[in-house]
Amino acid sequence: MSDLLALLGARIPANLAPFMLASVTAPAVRGVPHGPDVLARRLGCPCGSWELKLRTARRRERRGLFGRKTVAAPVAPVHAACPVCGREVLLFDPAQHGWHGRHGDGVRPRADDEAWFANAAGEVVVAYAYRAEDAYRAMLADGCPDPQDWFDCFAIVFRAAGAQPLLVLSEEPYRRLDR
Ligand SMILES: [Zn+2]
């Protein structure tokens, strides 16, 4: 772990501040950033529950041969809700959070509706990173008060009891312009 990652990783991004956090290894799920520069945290509710429900916006997308199949894909924003105490908070909105969100040019995806990601509560893990190292070093040198909020990739993984972990969404706003 670089000194930069150690420094930023010791600070909590504002969107994770409402949660209890436990450091974990990044889930081996396709689409989740991985490597020694990735921070992964399991989220818990301050009431003590480590099982949460997720509610996401959804966008209808055509998939399959000739686009005949329509699926509802989860998109941001994502809210997390505690089934024990009923507390619900915004977990991630690219219009507010991360590199572009903090710059004020983050884009909230077009959505058709919203829904619970799964019927039951489960384990919620977020993985994020600060990969534009030079940019963060410059921010720190300039006295930026909240470089931890400017993460440049962010992913959410949900795992129901006894099931495989599933990617909820993965954002790499820093690289979005390249795609
Ligand atoms: Zn709770």
Boltz pocket constraint, residues with backbone or C-beta under 6 A from the ligand:
constraints:
  - pocket:
      binder: B
      contacts: [[A, 45], [A, 46], [A, 47], [A, 48], [A, 49], [A, 82], [A, 83], [A, 84], [A, 85], [A, 86], [A, 87]]
      max_distance: 6.0
